[in-house]
Structure formats: structure tokens, C-alpha cells
Amino acid sequence: ISEKRKTMEDLIPIINKLQDVFALVGGKAASIDLPQIVVVGGQSSGKSSVLENIVGRDFLPRGQGIVTRRPLILQLVHIPATKSEKIGENDQKDEWGYGEFLHLTGQKFYDFEEVRKEIEKETDRTTGKNKGVSEQPIRLRIYSPHVVSLTLVDLPGITKVPVGDQPPDIEAQIVQMINSFITNPHSIILAVSPANVDLANSDAIKIAKLVDPQGVRTIGVITKLDIMDLETNALDTLMGRVIPLRLGFVGVVNRSQKDINEKKDIAKSLQDEEKFFETSSVYRSIASKMGTKFLRHKLNHLLLSHIRECLPGIRSRVIQNLGDVKKELAEFGDPILPNQSNKGALLLQLLTRYASSFCDVIDGKSKELTTTELFGGARINFIFNDVFQQEISSINPMQSLTINDIRTAIRNATGTRQTLFVPEVSFELLAKQQIARLEEPAIHCCSLVYDELVRIASQSLPKEMKRFMNLRERAVDVIAKRLTVALEPTKQMVSNLVQIELAHINTSHPDFIGGSRAVAQLMQKRTEKTNVPLKQEELLKDPKQGGDVKSSGSTVNPGSTTQSTPASTSSSSGNSNKNDDNSSGGYLFSLWGNSSSQSTTKRPQTSSNTNNNNNNNNN
């Protein structure tokens, strides 16, 4: 059993080392909750005296008001008596032990008065001398053959009213600090309460109940049993009859302020404490379970049991985090060798991977695909096919183009003359104004693609470049500058494309609707409204050539949406001239005007009437 217990006690230094490592590393490691004993209590409840009695030395700051203003993580390490250290210049052996601070690595304190001064100095360095508090802990490790292996956390006492230069919310700050430690499910809460105060009003028990309502991991310590009023005792409290706790209560008797001022030795104080319980008529029956010595071993046993219960979970968390860290370390790439040529090869390798990663993001081959938003090449494709297309589709070709604008353009193009047909100059003038509106959305599309490329450059960095901060920033800066340099020529090229379209309007394009096709479509709509069928030969008769334009002979029926394209032929005079869209258009406009003023009748199909009509139109 002793061998097994010795093996278990070896776990406490391991937990202490893990705490130190986690404090230095931070990150995910700091999120692992380790077993520890958290000491809480109200101001002047005797909390500091309990800790000093457990350690066996005076080392904590003392004074008026709040003196513990930063968490003190106290790690007690039991060492054999044969491994005691030398004091120093006197070449004498310290039979008790020494202390070490984590922030002063390698420096050993054999004089515990110096330990107290260092705690005060380190506290003032962070919080100043205005009695403020800080959540940044001080880590102290004490090696001695006279201590049991424990990990204790001394927290500031709960105060109600700010004094001096303390902030108005000092109580809220202290409560928040305490909660950050006691909410750890692997921590044991050591609630210190004075015996001369009703336990129901104990600040320590109250705050412990908030996180441990069942009292499963809370152990109570009752102080100041020797200064209770006459004919009063705390037996019911110590027996758990007032507030039950699964870990129970332990009564202790600390040194009075007079004893502290007179430098009473702690060893002598512990003897007086033991004598008090053995000679007391009230506490004699439970004297074996009272006092600081019993509290030491009880806390050691509780901490070992707690470590044994939490060890599997801690081990799995450590292994998991270790695997994650190793994987992250492997992603950083090979270590840097001192050879200059190897550095150049490593730089070239990193830049090559960066270029490949940039291309993979654009091509959609990146290994880190996301499902929350479009990114990379998909985003660029969305800009072209959705954003740009919507902007183009939203342009109204007749916007800011009124009838008066069209009439004015036609009149300006004819000058002093009167014209029957629409001049091409006015048509090109009006069309170019609308075509020029395509330039703005095209330039905007270039800007959107540029922004996305800059975003890709900053987010496609390979993980191997994370350890080279300067290289990472420089690479992104160079890519951004190169994209900026290419942005202006791209915008200029897009602007030139629009200017090319403005320079020449191709009216011979198959998709362009000329005069005859436009009027034919208008006449078709009109015949559909009047429900009067017209033959296509009548619609496309050429009055100048004195004959009909030959066609496939199809008839435009009401409600039809398609018609055969007429084919122009030579005139009756034998001239092989092509159809003039303006001529046929003028004739159709006159025909449309006549048909609107007269009722539609069936035309006679005699040749004489046809010739007369042609002659009249020619005139």
C-alpha cells in the first residue's frame, strides 16, 4: 500500500509540471483543467494563516485591508531530508527547504522573508500600489521534507466595500476571479469560514454553493474556534448538521495577531492547537479529526484521489493536444538548416507551394474547401455570370431617352431640309449614348475580380509559411502590388472594347433589325389587332420599281408570330438594284398612315389598278 501511495504521490509533481508548461504555452493547453485545491474565503477569515500553517513557514504578505491581490498558485513538493540544499555563504544546510518562483527560473529562496517580499514586489509590478487586483497568477513552488505534496491556489479575500484607490466594482472583480478557478470541475474548493460568524452568512460557503450545490467537491475549514463567545461552540457546524458537505468540515486554531506580531513559531502554534482540541470538553470527541496536521493529510489524500479519478481524462486530452501540435508542427515544414544554400532552396520551395496553392484555389482544387461561402474561382465565376450579368440586364436601353430626344436628334441631323426618312446620323448618335452605358458595369466587374484575387492571395498561404511572419507579409504585399499594377491596364482594355463598339455600328449583322423588318413586325402586330389578313407581297411592294417584291408567296395570318423573309428581285424596268430599306420603309409608313384613316377593304386584283397605284406612288 505504501509503494502504491508513493507512486500516486509522484503524480502531484507531474501535475505541477503540466501546470507550469500550460502556463507558458497557453492556447489549447491552457484549456485543460487540472486538479488543484482552491482556497476561498472572506477578508480576515484566517485564510492566509491556514495556508501558512499547512506550509509551516511565514511567507504570505500581511497588512491592513486586502493584501492578496493576485492568485498565488502554491505547489508543495515533498523531498527526502537527505536532499536539503545549502544556504549559501555560510555553507550550512537548511533543514527545512527552499522556494522557487516560475518568473525567476533557477533562483532559490531559502529565506522565506525574501519570498514574502518577492510576492509583494511581483504583485505591485502588475497591479500597482493602489490595492487593485489582477487575474494573472504568481507561481511559487516550495521544496521541503516537512510538507506534503499539494497544489493550492490562494485567492484574494472577498471584500464588500472598496477602500483607498480600489475600483468601485472590486467585489465583482474578485468574485469573477474566484469563479474562474472554482468552476473547474477538477478543482477542490477549500472554503474557509470563521467560527464567530453564522455559517449561513459565510461568503466562502455561499460562492462555493453556486458552482457546487451538492457539496461534492467542497471541504469546509472553520477558523477562530478559540475566540468564540462563552457558552457557544461550533460542534454542530463541524459535524455537518448546519450545512452538510460530503467532504466534511475541519476545525483549526490559528495564531492570533498578537502571536504573529511576537513572531510565534508555527511549530509551537501547531502544538498549542493540538492541545486545545484534546483538552476541550466540546471538541475532545472529534479531536483526532481536527487541526492543521489532520487537514494536511486530508487534503493530500483528497488531491491524490481526485487526480486518480481525473487522470484518464487528462491523459486523453494531453495525447489529443499533443497529436494536434505535432500535426501542426509537421505542417510548418522542415527545420531551417544553417547552410545558406539550404535556406535558398527552402525559400524557393515555399514560394512554389504558395503559387500552387494560389492556382488551386482559383481552379477549385484547394484541399480546404468551405461550405459557408463562395471562394476563389467559384467567386470569380459568380461575379462574371451573376453579378455582372445582372448589372447588364438591369440596364434599360430606353432609359433617359425620351420621344423629344429622338425628335430633336432627327431634326438636328436634317438641318434646314425636311426629310421623309430617319437619318442614320441621328440613329448612331442615340445608339452610341446607350452603348456607352455598358462601360461602367464592365469596369465595376474588373474591380470586383481584383478584390477577390487580393483576398485569395492573403488566404491561400501554405501552412509552411506561418512560421515566417515577414515572408508571409512580404509575399502578400508583392502579390497585391502586382495585381494593382495590372488593374489599370485591364480597365483600359475593357474601356477600349467599349470604344471599339462605339466606333462602328454594324447594321449588316444578322441580328440587327433593319427598317423593313422593323416595319414588317409593326404591321404584323397591327393586323393581329384588326384581325385582317394581309399578303406579304402587298406589305413589301416596291413603289419606286413599279412592281412587287417577289417572295415565297406566304400570307400573314392573324395571330402568327413568324413569317418568311422576303427576297428582293429586280424591278420591272430591268434594273438589278437592291431593295432600299429606307424606300420600302417610307412606303410602309405611308401605307400605315393611309390604313389608319380609312377602313380596310379588299383590293381589286386587276392589273390596271395595280399599275395605277404604282404610278401614283412613284409620283
Salt bridges, closest charged atoms under 4 A:
GLU9 OE2 - ARG5 NE 3.54
ASP20 OD2 - ARG141 NH2 2.04
GLU52 OE1 - ARG62 NH2 2.30
GLU52 OE1 - ARG255 NH2 3.39
ASP58 OD1 - ARG255 NH2 2.42
GLU85 OE1 - LYS108 NZ 3.91
ASP91 OD1 - LYS86 NZ 3.70
GLU113 OE1 - ARG116 NH1 2.49
GLU118 OE2 - HIS103 NE2 2.94
GLU122 OE2 - ARG70 NH1 3.60
GLU122 OE1 - HIS103 NE2 3.62
GLU122 OE2 - ARG125 NH2 2.43
ASP124 OD1 - ARG69 NH2 2.56
ASP154 OD1 - LYS47 NZ 2.95
GLU171 OE2 - LYS160 NZ 3.45
ASP203 OD1 - LYS160 NZ 3.58
ASP236 OD1 - ARG241 NH1 2.83
ASP259 OD2 - LYS264 NZ 3.95
ASP272 OD2 - LYS264 NZ 2.60
ASP272 OD1 - LYS268 NZ 2.98
GLU274 OE1 - LYS293 NZ 3.74
GLU331 OE2 - LYS463 NZ 3.26
GLU368 OE2 - LYS463 NZ 3.58
GLU373 OE2 - ARG455 NH2 2.53
GLU391 OE2 - HIS444 ND1 2.82
GLU452 OE1 - ARG455 NH1 3.64
GLU464 OE2 - ARG353 NH1 2.82
ASP477 OD2 - ARG474 NH1 3.46
ASP477 OD2 - LYS481 NZ 3.41
ASP511 OD2 - HIS509 ND1 3.81
ASP548 OD1 - LYS541 NZ 3.30
